[in-house]
């Protein structure tokens, strides 16, 4: 069997062009809505919790730097990105659109790779760019209309609050938090929402979210059951008892399992989604 039966660059480029012509306006509207919502959210947070976005200086010397407002806003943006990725196969819930999509002259790998490139790769790249733009615009807007309070004097006071110019080092180089694992956790959540809707014909995204929380609840219940079996005298009620074993100087078995789940689960979801799309029927 020829390799072009699985992937052909010309056929794949025509599929990409077809999708952009068909859904280009919808993509632009979603990006515009994301940009506007994040701009309003960051600006609102700046006005409500000014100190979380500011450098606190005394006579020109930096005393403290609080960037938790940027970090929490970034997490909100990651959730919105996950929902954008999760709507990749939303058209499959409509019988007519499902039939048209499955009858497209392209291989299964091409039909699956196309939303990955547009939603996950290109969408994530634009997400980082637009969040940076929103953070800068919100800061510039705040400087034009600063919030003054009894503890904030912007010109002649002893203490000066100066808006902190956002850059991604504030998020990825901040304390001892395992930011790589946190980012991959959100990526795994996004790929779950990307693959799980393929198992449903109606209300795919809603059902996928319900499955996600149901899976978490059942996992906790399983841990509670095992805790009562293996630690009958130590566990009471809906509690979990875990025995941690130090594997290295900085990691125990529980942390290792959490890191493995964060770093590799997205691969599992992508593979499952591919085979589900391959098995999809008209």
Number of C-alpha atoms within 10 A of each C-alpha: 5 6 7 11 11 12 17 13 10 10 15 19 13 13 18 19 13 12 14 14 10 11 11 13 11 11 16 11 11 13 18 13 12 20 18 13 14 23 24 16 17 25 21 14 19 22 16 11 13 22 22 20 25 21 21 19 16 14 9 9 9 10 10 12 15 16 18 17 17 23 18 15 17 20 14 14 20 21 15 16 21 23 17 21 26 26 19 22 21 19 17 23 17 13 13 11 13 18 14 14 16 18 11 11 14 19 19 18 16 20 21 20 17 17 20 18 13 18 22 24 13 12 19 19 12 14 20 14 11 19 23 17 16 22 24 18 16 21 22 15 13 18 12 9 10 16 14 11 8 5 10 16 14 15 9 7 11 11 16 19 19 15 19 20 13 18 12 14 8 17 17 15 11 14 9 7 11 12 14 12 16 15 16 18 20 18 23 23 23 24 23 25 29 29 27 23 26 25 15 14 15 16 12 22 22 13 16 21 18 12 14 15 11 12 12 12 12 11 12 15 15 13 17 19 17 15 21 19 11 12 15 12 9 11 16 13 7 12 14 18 16 13 9 11 11 12 12 9 6 7 14 14 15 15 15 14 11 12 19 12 15 20 17 13 18 22 13 13 19 19 11 16 22 18 15 16 18 15 10 13 9 10
